[in-house]
C-alpha cells in the first residue's frame, strides 16, 4: 500500500484543521490537498501546497490589481490566447508542490526536467524501505523492433513468469544484502551512503517536487503522451487530473493546444496544403524523412 495507517492519520489530521487565508484559493485544488493518489504498486502523488489559480494567470497577463470589467468568458479567452501563442510567463505565476513516491528508474527519467525544485529522501541518512516496483504482467513487453526507446509485443505465459520471478528474486536478494551490509548492533558494517549502491533501480524513493505551471505543462505534454514510458505516464496522467481541477481554464487550453494538438514543420504544412489542393503527396516528394512522414500520416491519414 502507498500509505501506512500512521501516514493516513497524519493526512486526516491536516485536512481536519483548515485555516483562514486572504490569498486566492482554488476550490478544485483544495479537494486534493494532502490526499494521496495511488500510482503503480507502491507509488503515490499528493499535493502539499500550491499558489494561484486561473485568475492569477490572467491577472499577470493584464498586470492589474483589480477585476475591473473583465468577465469569466474574457478570462477563458485570454488564457486560450496565451496558450495558443506560447506566451508562457503568465502561467509561471502559478506553482504547486507535490510529494511523489516513485521507483528510482522513473525518478532518473523525471529529473531530466530540470526547471523545478527537488528535495529527495536521503539514503545517506535513512534506510530505504523494502518496496520495489514489480510490473503487472500486462506491462511486461519485449524490445520494440521499430523504436529503440519503446516496447514491443507483450510477454506471455512461461516467459512472463520467468521474468517476474527474476525481478522479484533479484530485488529481495539485493535488499537482503543491503540490510546485511548496514552498520548495526554487533557489526561495524558499511555506512548507509555506501550500502545503498547495491539496491536495484526499481526500489522506491520519495521527493518533494515544486514547479510552476508553465514547466509542469511541459512535463505533462511529454510524459502524458501515449508514446511516453508507461511507468512515468501513470504519474503524469494522475497529475493531469489534479491540474484539471486546479486551473480548469488553463488545463482545457493545454489539453486543446498541446495534448490534443499537433505541431507541423514547414514541409508538413506545405504537404497538407498540396493535399488540400488535390495533389497526390508521397513521402518521396514531400521532402520529409520516413519518420516524419510516418507521424504525418498517423495524424492526417
Secondary structure, DSSP 8 states (H G I E B T S, - for coil): --S-HHHHHHHHHHHT------S---HHHHTTBT--EEETTTEEEEEEEEE--HHHHHHHHHT-SS-TT--HHHHHHHHHHHHHTT--GGGGG-EEEEEEEEEHHHHHHHTT--SSEEEE--TTTS---S-B----GGG-EEE-SS-TTSEEEE--HHHHHHHHHHHHHHHHHHHHHHHHHB-BTTB--B-HHHHGGGS-TTBEEEEEEEEEHHHHHHHHHHHSSTTS-HHHHHHHHHHHHHHHHHSHHHHHHHIIIIIS-----HHHHHHHHHHHTT----HHHH---HHHHHHHHHHH-
